[in-house]
């Protein structure tokens, strides 16, 4: 009942077209093929071998057809069964090519009737007609009078049955898929489309999950393609309003979703042919046959009539022609299948009738001896459209072929069954793990040899990672595994030292013996681990040692100027760099200077230098080299480098204050320079300094920066090699400028030289008076402004007992111990390392008016 319901639903997809044609065609054309007709049992005998009709794709002259009407015992109307053979559209068959079979005859009912296909016959057709006067002669006259119609009907009936079988195989197979699993629906629909040569409606997969199943199994938008075994089905009707209507209907969403169904074309064309065929007592209705073993199960599209004109059921039989073997081919000729897999499916395509009918039988896979020695093996195959190919029998059902005898003559292979053909000899592959198997079997009565399949017959060995593949912690990784064979992989896992198993996704690569593995290491720290390869037919697990590394350094560029011993590397994670090898010279990383700006102290810039006292390399501007970096974890990276032009070089000759100021503070460090005083300095260049060159001055973090140049008047060329520079720090940088300054030359092309220390800018407080009440007084008072610039005051250079000035001090006086005649000492906040001397006169403390009155009042 379920099968019948499925069939009714599958052909119900064409109701719209047939129903719409009701005004143009007779009543029978508007109905579906959903009426169960009578059964006729048929088998065919050829050269002493008998096959059921379901396994016979074609008839040949001399074949013996056994016909047995399978009518119920209560059949009240006598049906006459007429078998007729045709020989083309323009050559009416002779009278003796028609066979009259009385189905109500007891002998016929019990034993059936055997007839022989005559020589030169091209088509065979059956008629089931209600008994009436002149029935046999009427049918014979109709066929002889218009043989072309019945030739066409025979072809269309057979082809419509093939097409419907493919549709129903698709629909029945899709019923096995869980409707709520979109991936399984897509996968199995793809398999079925390939093996059955159908084109399912791809729009179904864009619908919600709960609608995809119904769309695929009930939409009726399958486009059927030619299977290579029969003539192309009529794609459109040849003339008349019916033709126009059908063509228009095929492009409507309701009728066909824009996809014209060849099955619809065949059936409508068949009905169009048969509906106009009448004789005095008969009208002819088509029946589509669905063979199962010996039974021709018939389905009708209109109820038979037992009133005049009575209905004659027309049944097509297989064409009478030479056998055409199924054009099977591998779905992927490069694919290697694992013979050790417990459930192996060989993906093949090109012959959908192999999967939708019983024409192909006794299929086997012939496997040659491994390494050219030992017996060959043959394995039974079962077509399975649901799995998308030919399914191999399990190991107990696989048969070993007889080995060569002692005389060296090859013995006859032991067949899987009495009908199995002998295979064509196949040589083993040159690979140690792969052989070439051959598919063979029977197509109806005739043996055929199908395609060759590459088979891996032993598990892969010698597993290793492809060169250069690394596992990086914290991200998704792609690796390539190499082996002697990869087709038998069952699973691949990643095992850590802690015993954790990380799942992987893998697929066979395009190249032989390679497999691509994808594994996520988002939650794993760097360390040792291994890949475990599980294979079919191999209890032992193969392991490949690996190590997880941290994210590798990314090298962007290496800057090396001709004549330099220091190279600058830019990139990310540069703390992983251990060394640089360049044309035999070994560079080591330089730690960033303590006062280096963040851009240089960060992990994106790294300076590498040659060992001390190593002469400068003799690289020339424009030399193309390859830098080889060794990381701390042992990995190696390479980076191309082009030697840059030499950098400009200058040396500091002298410096002096251009306009000395007046201050009691004597700076102890010659490199300290008051910010409020203009100063000059001189530089020397070993090569002539260009007039368009510049001298750059800045502090360590580049928050203070200026350039001196000849056009600006801040740079004077005393001669081509000597430069005089003038800098007014207060005017240039402002009142908040302090700290060390550095200087370097910059070429007109923007290439900068090395930094040289220049001066340290210091801001000086303004000291006005030092008051001490008397010589016996231990403490004095210092008055002035900007006293917050002082960090400490002391009476000795060692600052044994200093007076600290707190941060943010805004007062105008400071108390300090009475200094000696040589003055006192202070440390400035802008350079707290220097003990600067202050020499200023000591003034007595002024007497207040109250103190003078008290003194005068004393006796």
C-alpha positions in Angstrom: 0.0 0.0 0.0 2.9 2.4 0.9 4.6 1.7 -2.4 1.4 2.2 -4.4 0.8 5.5 -2.5 4.3 6.7 -3.3 3.8 5.9 -7.0 0.5 7.7 -7.2 2.0 10.7 -5.6 5.0 10.7 -7.9 2.9 10.7 -11.1 0.4 13.1 -9.6 2.9 15.9 -10.2 1.6 16.0 -13.8 -2.1 16.4 -13.0 -2.0 20.1 -13.8 -0.8 19.5 -17.4 -3.2 16.6 -18.1 -6.2 18.4 -16.4 -5.5 21.6 -18.3 -5.6 19.6 -21.5 -9.1 18.2 -20.9 -10.7 20.6 -23.4 -8.2 19.7 -26.1 -7.7 16.0 -25.7 -10.2 13.2 -25.2 -11.3 12.4 -21.6 -8.6 9.8 -21.2 -5.8 12.4 -21.6 -6.9 14.4 -18.5 -6.4 11.5 -16.1 -3.3 10.4 -14.3 -1.7 6.9 -14.6 -3.0 5.9 -11.2 -5.3 3.0 -12.2 -4.0 -0.4 -11.5 -4.3 -2.6 -14.5 -4.1 -6.3 -15.0 -0.8 -8.2 -14.7 1.0 -10.3 -17.3 3.8 -12.6 -16.4 6.6 -12.7 -18.9 10.0 -14.4 -19.1 12.5 -14.7 -22.0 14.6 -17.6 -23.0 17.7 -17.2 -25.2 20.3 -19.8 -25.9 19.0 -22.0 -23.2 19.1 -19.3 -20.5 15.9 -17.8 -19.0 15.5 -14.4 -17.5 12.4 -12.6 -16.0 11.2 -9.7 -18.1 12.4 -7.2 -15.5 16.0 -8.3 -16.3 15.6 -8.0 -20.1 16.5 -4.7 -21.6 16.2 -5.9 -25.2 14.8 -8.7 -27.3 16.5 -10.5 -30.2 15.3 -12.6 -33.1 14.8 -16.2 -31.9 14.0 -15.3 -28.3 11.2 -17.4 -26.8 8.7 -15.3 -24.9 6.6 -17.0 -22.3 3.4 -15.1 -21.7 1.0 -15.8 -18.9 -2.0 -13.5 -18.2 -2.3 -13.1 -14.4 -6.0 -12.5 -14.3 -8.1 -13.1 -11.2 -10.2 -16.4 -11.1 -13.3 -14.3 -10.9 -12.5 -12.5 -14.2 -16.0 -12.1 -15.8 -14.9 -10.4 -19.1 -12.9 -12.5 -21.5 -9.8 -10.7 -22.5 -8.0 -11.6 -25.7 -4.2 -11.2 -25.5 -2.6 -10.4 -28.8 1.1 -10.4 -29.3 2.3 -8.5 -32.4 5.7 -7.9 -33.9 6.5 -4.9 -36.0 9.2 -4.1 -38.5 9.2 -0.4 -38.9 6.8 2.4 -39.8 6.6 1.8 -43.5 6.6 -2.0 -43.6 3.4 -3.7 -42.3 4.1 -7.0 -40.5 2.9 -10.2 -42.1 -0.2 -12.0 -40.7 1.9 -14.7 -39.0 3.6 -12.1 -36.8 0.3 -11.8 -34.8 -0.4 -14.3 -32.0 -3.9 -14.8 -30.6 -4.0 -15.9 -27.0 -7.3 -16.7 -25.3 -6.7 -15.8 -21.6 -9.8 -17.7 -20.5 -8.5 -20.9 -21.9 -7.6 -23.4 -19.1 -4.3 -24.4 -20.6 -3.3 -20.8 -21.1 -4.3 -20.0 -17.5 -2.3 -22.9 -16.1 0.7 -23.1 -18.4 0.9 -19.8 -20.4 2.0 -19.5 -24.0 5.4 -19.4 -25.6 6.1 -17.5 -28.8 9.3 -16.9 -30.8 10.5 -13.5 -31.9 10.6 -13.7 -35.7 13.6 -12.7 -37.8 13.7 -9.0 -38.9 11.3 -7.9 -36.2 12.1 -4.5 -34.6 9.4 -3.9 -32.1 7.1 -6.0 -30.0 3.7 -5.0 -28.6 0.9 -6.6 -26.6 -2.8 -5.9 -26.7 -5.4 -6.8 -24.1 -8.9 -6.5 -25.7 -12.3 -7.6 -24.5 -13.6 -10.5 -26.5 -16.0 -9.5 -29.3 -16.8 -10.5 -32.8 -13.9 -10.0 -35.2 -11.6 -8.9 -32.4 -8.4 -10.5 -33.6 -8.8 -9.5 -37.2 -9.8 -6.0 -36.2 -6.6 -5.6 -34.1 -4.4 -7.1 -36.9 -6.0 -4.8 -39.5 -5.5 -1.8 -37.3 -1.8 -2.5 -36.8 -1.1 -3.4 -40.5 -3.1 -0.4 -41.6 -1.2 2.1 -39.5 2.1 0.5 -38.3 3.9 3.8 -37.6 1.5 4.7 -34.8 2.1 1.4 -33.0 5.9 1.6 -33.6 5.9 5.0 -32.0 3.6 3.8 -29.2 5.9 0.9 -28.5 8.9 3.2 -28.2 7.1 5.8 -26.0 5.6 3.2 -23.7 8.9 1.6 -23.1 10.7 4.9 -22.6 8.0 6.3 -20.4 8.4 3.2 -18.2 12.1 3.8 -17.9 11.6 7.4 -17.0 9.0 6.7 -14.4 11.2 4.0 -12.9 13.9 6.6 -12.4 11.5 9.1 -10.8 10.1 6.5 -8.5 13.5 5.3 -7.5 14.4 8.9 -6.6 11.2 9.4 -4.6 11.4 6.1 -2.8 15.0 6.6 -1.9 14.4 10.1 -0.6 11.8 8.7 1.8 14.7 7.1 3.7 16.2 10.4 4.6 15.0 12.1 7.8 13.1 15.2 6.7 14.6 17.3 9.4 18.2 16.7 8.3 19.1 19.2 5.6 22.6 18.0 5.1 21.4 14.4 4.5 18.7 15.6 2.1 21.3 17.5 0.1 23.9 14.7 0.1 21.5 11.9 -0.9 19.7 14.1 -3.4 23.1 14.7 -5.0 24.0 11.0 -5.0 20.6 10.1 -6.5 20.8 12.9 -9.1 24.2 11.6 -10.2 23.4 7.9 -10.4 19.8 8.4 -11.8 20.8 11.2 -14.1 18.2 13.5 -12.7 18.2 17.2 -12.0 16.3 17.9 -8.7 15.0 21.4 -8.1 17.9 23.2 -6.4 15.5 25.9 -5.2 14.2 23.3 -2.6 17.5 23.7 -0.7 17.0 27.4 -0.2 13.6 26.8 1.6 13.2 26.3 5.4 14.3 22.9 6.6 10.7 21.7 7.3 9.8 22.4 3.6 12.8 21.0 1.8 11.6 17.4 2.0 8.2 18.0 0.6 9.6 20.2 -2.1 12.1 17.5 -3.2 9.6 14.6 -3.2 6.4 16.3 -4.4 7.3 19.3 -6.5 7.6 17.4 -9.8 10.3 19.6 -11.2 12.8 16.9 -11.9 14.3 17.2 -15.4 15.1 13.8 -16.8 18.2 13.4 -18.9 19.1 10.9 -21.6 20.6 7.7 -20.2 22.3 6.6 -23.4 20.2 3.4 -23.8 17.2 4.6 -25.8 16.1 7.1 -28.3 15.6 10.7 -27.0 12.1 11.2 -25.7 9.9 13.6 -27.6 10.5 17.1 -26.2 7.5 18.8 -27.7 4.4 18.0 -29.7 4.7 18.5 -33.4 1.6 20.5 -34.3 -1.7 21.9 -33.2 -3.1 23.9 -30.3 -2.2 21.0 -27.9 1.5 21.5 -28.7 1.3 25.2 -28.0 -0.5 24.7 -24.7 1.9 22.0 -23.4 4.9 24.2 -24.3 3.3 27.1 -22.5 2.3 25.0 -19.5 5.8 23.7 -19.0 7.1 27.2 -18.2 4.6 28.0 -15.5 5.4 27.6 -11.9 2.4 25.4 -11.2 3.1 23.0 -14.1 6.8 22.6 -14.0 8.6 25.3 -12.2 10.2 26.3 -15.5 11.7 22.9 -16.1 10.2 20.8 -18.9 9.9 17.2 -18.0 10.8 14.7 -20.7 8.4 12.2 -19.0 5.5 14.6 -19.4 6.5 15.0 -23.0 6.6 11.3 -23.6 3.2 10.6 -22.0 1.4 13.5 -23.5 2.8 12.6 -26.9 1.7 9.0 -26.3 -1.8 10.0 -25.3 -2.0 12.3 -28.3 -1.1 9.5 -30.6 -3.4 6.9 -29.0 -6.4 9.2 -28.5 -7.0 9.6 -32.2 -6.8 5.9 -32.9 -10.1 4.1 -33.2 -11.5 1.2 -35.1 -15.1 0.1 -35.5 -15.3 -1.6 -32.2 -12.1 -0.5 -30.3 -10.4 2.6 -28.9 -6.8 2.2 -27.7 -5.5 3.3 -24.2 -1.8 3.2 -23.2 -0.5 1.2 -20.2 2.8 1.9 -18.6 4.5 -1.3 -17.4 6.5 -1.6 -14.2 8.2 -5.0 -14.3 9.0 -6.8 -11.1 10.7 -10.2 -11.8 8.3 -11.9 -14.2 5.3 -9.6 -13.7 4.5 -6.7 -15.9 2.5 -4.5 -13.5 0.3 -2.2 -15.6 -1.0 1.3 -14.8 -3.6 3.0 -16.8 -4.7 6.6 -17.1 -8.3 6.0 -18.0 -10.8 3.2 -17.0 -11.3 0.6 -19.7 -14.6 0.6 -21.4 -16.6 -2.6 -22.1 -19.2 -0.8 -24.3 -18.6 0.0 -27.9 -16.0 1.2 -28.6 -14.4 -1.1 -26.2 -11.0 -0.3 -24.7 -7.9 -2.0 -25.9 -4.9 -1.9 -23.5 -1.7 -1.3 -25.4 1.5 -2.6 -23.7 5.1 -2.1 -24.9 7.8 -4.7 -24.7 11.5 -4.2 -24.9 12.9 -3.2 -28.3 14.2 -5.9 -30.6 17.8 -4.8 -31.2 21.4 -5.5 -30.4 22.4 -5.2 -26.8 23.9 -1.8 -25.7 26.0 -2.3 -22.6 25.5 0.3 -19.8 28.0 3.2 -20.2 29.1 3.1 -16.6 32.0 5.3 -15.6 33.7 6.3 -12.4 32.3 9.5 -10.9 35.9 10.6 -10.3 38.5 8.7 -12.3 41.3 9.9 -10.0 39.5 8.6 -6.8 41.1 5.7 -5.0 38.7 3.5 -3.0 39.7 1.5 0.0 39.1 -2.2 -0.4 39.5 -2.6 3.4 36.5 -0.4 4.2 33.7 -2.5 5.8 31.0 -0.8 3.8 32.5 0.4 0.5 30.6 2.1 -2.2 32.1 2.6 -5.7 30.7 5.9 -7.0 29.8 5.4 -10.6 27.6 7.3 -13.0 26.4 7.4 -16.6 23.9 4.5 -16.6 20.9 5.3 -14.5 19.0 2.2 -15.6 21.6 0.2 -13.7 20.1 1.6 -10.5 16.4 2.0 -11.5 15.9 -1.4 -13.2 17.0 -5.0 -12.8 18.7 -5.1 -16.3 22.2 -5.2 -14.7 22.7 -8.3 -12.6 25.5 -10.6 -11.3 27.8 -7.6 -11.0 31.2 -8.2 -9.6 34.5 -6.4 -8.9 37.5 -8.3 -10.1 40.6 -7.5 -8.0 44.0 -8.7 -9.4 46.6 -10.3 -7.3 48.4 -7.9 -4.9 52.0 -7.3 -5.9 51.4 -9.5 -8.9 51.3 -12.7 -6.8 48.7 -14.9 -5.2 45.1 -15.4 -6.3 42.8 -12.8 -7.7 39.5 -11.9 -5.9 36.0 -11.1 -7.1 33.5 -9.3 -5.0 29.7 -9.2 -5.7 28.3 -5.7 -6.3 24.8 -4.3 -5.6 23.6 -1.1 -7.3 22.3 1.3 -4.6 21.1 4.7 -5.8 20.6 5.9 -2.3 24.3 5.5 -1.5 25.3 6.8 -4.9 27.1 3.8 -6.4 27.8 0.1 -6.4 28.0 -1.4 -2.9 30.6 -4.1 -2.3 29.5 -7.3 -0.5 30.9 -7.9 3.0 34.1 -9.9 3.5 32.5 -13.4 3.9 30.8 -13.1 0.6 34.0 -12.2 -1.3 35.4 -15.1 -3.4 39.0 -16.0 -4.2 39.6 -16.8 -7.8 41.6 -20.0 -8.6 45.3 -19.4 -8.8 47.4 -20.6 -11.8 48.1 -24.3 -11.9 51.5 -26.0 -11.7 52.0 -25.8 -15.5 51.8 -22.1 -15.4 48.5 -21.9 -17.2 46.0 -19.6 -15.7 42.9 -21.4 -14.3 39.4 -20.4 -15.0 38.1 -18.0 -12.4 35.6 -19.3 -9.9 32.5 -17.2 -10.6 30.3 -15.7 -8.0 27.4 -17.3 -9.7 26.9 -19.6 -12.7 26.2 -16.5 -14.9 29.3 -14.4 -13.9 31.4 -13.5 -16.9 35.2 -14.0 -16.9 36.9 -10.6 -16.5 39.5 -9.1 -18.8 43.0 -9.4 -17.3 44.1 -6.4 -15.5 47.7 -5.6 -14.4 48.4 -4.4 -10.9 49.3 -0.8 -10.4 52.9 0.1 -10.0 52.1 1.5 -6.6 52.7 -0.9 -3.7 49.3 -0.2 -2.1 47.0 0.4 -5.2 45.7 -2.1 -7.8 43.3 -1.6 -10.6 40.0 -3.5 -10.2 37.5 -4.0 -13.0 33.7 -4.0 -12.8 31.9 -6.6 -14.9 28.6 -8.4 -15.0 25.6 -9.0 -17.2 23.2 -6.6 -19.0 20.3 -8.8 -19.7 21.6 -11.9 -21.4 24.9 -10.3 -22.5 28.1 -10.1 -20.5 29.8 -6.7 -20.3 33.0 -5.3 -18.9 32.6 -2.0 -17.1 35.0 0.7 -15.9 38.3 0.2 -14.0 38.5 1.4 -10.4 41.7 2.2 -8.5 41.7 0.3 -5.2 43.9 0.6 -2.1 44.4 -2.9 -0.9 46.7 -2.4 2.2 46.7 0.3 4.9 49.0 3.3 4.3 52.4 3.4 6.0 55.2 5.9 6.5 53.0 8.7 7.8 54.6 12.1 8.2 53.8 15.7 8.1 54.5 17.6 4.8 57.6 19.7 5.0 57.0 23.2 6.5 53.7 22.4 8.2 53.5 23.7 11.7 50.8 23.6 14.4 50.2 27.1 15.8 48.5 27.4 19.2 45.5 29.7 19.5 44.2 29.3 15.9 42.8 27.0 13.3 45.5 25.0 11.5 45.8 23.3 8.1 48.2 20.4 7.7 49.2 18.0 5.0 49.9 14.3 5.9 51.8 12.1 3.5 51.7 8.3 3.3 52.0 5.4 0.9 48.2 5.4 0.8 45.4 7.6 2.2 42.2 6.1 0.9 41.7 3.8 4.0 41.6 6.5 6.6 38.8 6.0 9.1 39.6 9.0 11.4 42.3 11.3 12.5 42.6 12.7 16.0 45.0 15.1 17.7 46.2 13.7 21.1 47.9 16.0 23.6 50.4 15.1 26.4 47.6 15.5 28.9 45.5 12.8 27.2 43.1 15.2 25.6 41.8 14.2 22.1 41.0 17.0 19.7 38.8 16.2 16.8 40.0 17.1 13.3 38.4 17.5 9.9 40.2 15.9 7.0 39.8 15.3 3.3 41.8 13.7 0.6 43.9 16.2 -1.3 44.0 16.6 -5.0 47.5 15.1 -5.1 48.0 11.3 -4.5 48.9 10.1 -1.1 48.2 13.4 0.6 45.4 14.3 3.0 44.5 17.8 4.2 43.8 18.0 7.9 42.1 20.9 9.6 42.3 21.2 13.4 41.4 24.0 15.8 43.9 24.7 18.6 42.1 27.7 20.0 42.3 26.4 23.6 45.7 24.6 23.5 49.0 26.0 24.7 52.3 25.4 22.8 53.8 21.9 23.5 54.3 18.4 22.2 51.4 16.3 20.8 50.8 13.8 18.1 48.3 13.0 15.3 46.7 9.5 15.5 45.7 8.0 12.2 43.1 5.2 12.4 42.7 3.1 9.2 40.2 0.5 8.0 41.7 -3.0 8.2 44.5 -1.9 10.5 44.1 -2.4 14.3 47.4 -0.5 14.9 47.1 3.3 15.2 49.8 5.2 13.4 51.0 8.3 15.1 52.9 11.3 13.8 54.8 13.4 16.4 54.1 17.1 16.2 54.7 20.2 18.3 52.5 23.2 18.9 54.2 26.5 18.6 53.2 29.9 19.5 52.2 32.3 16.8 55.4 32.7 14.7 57.1 36.0 14.2 55.9 37.9 11.2 58.7 39.5 9.3 57.7 42.5 7.2 61.0 44.0 6.1 64.7 44.2 7.0 66.5 47.5 6.5 70.2 47.4 6.0 72.2 50.3 4.6 75.6 49.9 2.9 78.4 50.3 5.4 76.2 49.6 8.5 76.8 46.9 11.1 73.2 47.3 12.4 70.1 46.1 10.6 66.5 47.1 11.5 63.8 44.4 11.3 60.1 45.3 11.3 57.2 42.9 11.9 55.3 41.3 14.8 56.3 39.0 17.7 59.9 39.9 17.0 60.9 38.8 20.5 61.0 35.2 19.0 63.9 36.1 16.7 67.2 34.5 18.0 69.6 35.4 15.2 70.0 36.6 11.6 72.3 35.0 9.1 73.2 37.2 6.1 75.8 36.0 3.6 77.7 34.2 6.3 77.5 37.1 8.8 75.7 36.4 12.1 73.7 39.3 13.6 72.3 39.2 17.1 69.3 41.2 18.5 70.1 44.4 20.3 68.1 45.1 23.5 66.3 48.4 23.1 67.8 51.4 24.8 66.3 52.3 28.2 65.3 55.7 26.8 64.1 54.4 23.5 60.7 55.6 22.3 57.8 53.1 22.4 58.0 52.6 18.6 61.6 51.2 19.0 61.1 49.4 22.3 57.9 47.6 21.1 57.7 44.1 19.6 57.3 45.5 16.1 60.9 46.8 15.6 64.1 44.9 16.3 67.7 46.0 15.8 70.2 43.3 15.0 74.0 44.0 15.1 77.2 42.2 14.3 79.5 41.3 17.2 81.7 44.1 18.6 84.8 45.0 16.5 83.4 43.3 13.4 84.3 45.3 10.3 81.4 46.7 8.4 80.1 44.3 5.6 81.2 45.2 2.1 77.6 45.2 0.8 76.9 47.6 -2.0 73.8 49.7 -2.6 71.3 47.6 -4.6 72.6 44.1 -3.6 69.8 41.6 -3.4 70.3 39.2 -0.5 68.3 36.6 1.4 68.2 37.0 5.2 67.7 33.7 7.2 66.2 34.2 10.7 66.3 31.5 13.4 63.6 31.7 16.0 64.0 30.7 19.6 61.9 27.6 19.1 64.1 26.3 16.3 61.9 27.4 13.3 63.5 29.2 10.4 62.1 32.1 8.4 63.6 33.7 5.3 63.1 37.3 4.0 64.5 39.0 0.9 66.4 42.2 1.5 67.9 44.8 -0.9 70.8 46.8 0.5 69.8 50.4 0.9 72.0 53.4 0.1 74.6 54.4 2.7 73.2 56.5 5.5 74.6 60.0 6.2 77.1 60.1 9.0 78.2 63.1 11.2 80.3 63.5 14.3 79.9 66.2 17.0 83.0 68.6 17.1 82.0 71.2 19.7 79.2 73.1 21.3 78.9 76.3 23.2 76.4 78.8 24.6 76.1 81.6 22.2 74.8 84.2 24.8 75.9 83.1 28.3 73.3 84.2 30.9 73.8 85.6 34.4 73.0 83.0 37.1 74.6 82.1 40.5 74.1 78.4 39.4 77.2 76.9 37.9 76.2 73.7 35.9 78.5 70.8 36.8 77.8 68.8 33.6 79.1 70.3 30.3 76.3 68.5 28.5 73.6 70.4 30.4 72.3 73.3 28.5 69.9 76.0 30.0 66.7 75.9 28.0 66.6 79.7 27.9 70.0 80.2 26.2 70.8 79.9 22.5 73.6 77.6 21.8 75.6 76.6 18.8 77.3 73.3 17.9 79.5 72.1 15.0 79.4 68.8 13.1 81.6 67.1 10.6 80.5 64.9 7.7 83.0 62.4 6.2 81.4 63.0 2.8 80.4 66.4 1.4 77.2 67.4 3.1 74.5 68.4 0.5 73.0 71.8 0.8 69.5 70.3 0.7 70.4 67.9 3.6 69.0 68.5 7.1 70.1 68.1 10.7 67.4 66.6 12.9 67.2 67.3 16.6 64.8 65.6 19.0 64.4 64.0 22.3 64.1 60.2 22.9 60.3 60.0 22.5 60.2 62.5 19.6 57.9 64.8 21.6 60.4 67.5 21.0 61.5 67.6 17.4 62.9 70.2 14.9 65.1 70.2 11.8 67.9 72.6 11.0 68.7 73.4 7.4 70.7 75.8 5.2 67.6 77.5 3.6 66.2 78.1 7.1 69.4 79.8 8.3 69.8 77.5 11.2 72.6 75.6 9.5 75.8 77.0 8.0 78.3 75.2 5.8 81.7 76.3 6.9 83.1 74.0 4.2 81.7 70.9 2.4 82.5 68.8 5.5 81.9 71.1 8.5 78.5 72.4 9.6 77.7 75.1 12.2 74.2 74.7 13.7 72.3 77.2 15.9 69.4 76.2 18.2 67.2 78.4 20.4 65.5 75.7 22.6 63.1 78.1 24.4 61.9 79.6 21.2 61.8 76.3 19.4 60.3 73.9 22.0 58.7 76.2 24.6 59.0 76.5 28.4 58.3 72.8 29.1 61.3 71.5 27.1 63.7 69.5 29.2 65.8 66.3 29.0 68.4 64.9 26.7 68.4 65.9 23.0 70.0 63.9 20.2 71.0 64.8 16.7 71.4 63.1 13.3 71.8 63.9 9.7 69.1 63.3 7.1 69.9 63.0 3.4 67.8 64.8 0.7 66.2 61.4 0.0 65.0 61.1 3.6 67.5 58.5 4.7 68.4 59.2 8.3 71.8 58.5 10.0 72.5 57.3 13.5 71.5 59.4 16.5 74.2 61.2 18.4 73.8 62.6 22.0 73.8 66.4 21.8 72.9 68.1 25.1 70.5 67.8 28.1 68.1 70.7 28.3 67.6 71.9 31.9 65.4 74.7 33.3 67.0 76.9 36.0 65.2 78.5 38.9 65.7 82.2 39.6 67.6 82.7 42.9 67.4 86.2 44.4 68.7 86.3 48.0 70.2 84.1 50.7 69.5 85.5 54.2 71.1 84.3 57.4 70.2 86.2 60.7 73.7 86.0 62.2 76.8 83.9 62.0 75.7 81.9 65.0 72.4 80.9 63.2 72.4 77.4 61.8 69.7 77.9 59.1 69.3 80.4 56.3 66.5 81.4 54.0 66.7 81.2 50.2 64.3 83.4 48.2 63.5 83.2 44.5 61.1 82.0 41.9 60.5 78.7 40.0 62.0 76.9 43.0 60.0 73.8 42.0 62.7 73.1 39.4 65.0 72.2 42.3 65.0 68.6 43.5 67.5 68.8 46.5 69.7 71.4 48.2 72.7 70.5 50.3 75.8 72.2 51.8 78.2 69.5 50.5 78.7 67.9 47.1 77.8 64.5 48.4 74.4 65.6 49.6 75.0 64.1 53.0 72.1 65.9 54.7 70.0 67.3 51.8 66.9 69.4 51.9 64.2 67.9 49.5 61.9 70.1 47.6 58.5 68.5 47.3 56.8 68.0 44.0 54.4 70.7 43.1 56.1 73.2 45.4 54.9 76.8 44.7 56.6 78.7 47.4 59.2 81.5 47.0 61.5 80.6 50.0 63.4 77.6 51.1 65.2 76.9 54.4 68.6 75.3 54.2 71.6 74.8 56.6 74.0 77.7 56.7 76.4 77.2 53.7 80.2 77.6 53.8 82.2 80.2 52.0 82.3 78.0 48.8 78.5 78.2 48.5 76.0 75.3 48.4 74.8 72.6 46.0 71.6 71.8 44.3 70.2 69.1 42.0 67.9 70.0 39.2 64.8 68.0 38.4 65.7 68.1 34.7 69.1 66.4 35.4 69.1 65.0 39.0 72.5 63.3 38.5 74.6 66.4 38.5 75.6 68.3 41.7 75.5 71.9 40.6 77.3 74.7 42.6 75.6 77.9 43.7 77.7 80.8 44.9 75.8 83.9 46.2 76.4 86.4 49.0 74.8 85.9 52.4 72.8 88.9 53.5 71.7 89.5 57.1 68.1 89.0 57.9 66.3 92.4 57.8 65.1 93.8 61.2 61.4 94.5 61.6 60.0 97.7 63.2 58.8 95.8 66.3 62.3 94.4 66.8 63.9 97.8 66.6 61.5 99.3 69.2 62.2 96.5 71.6 65.9 97.0 71.2 65.7 100.8 71.8 63.5 100.3 74.9 66.2 98.2 76.6 68.3 100.1 79.3 
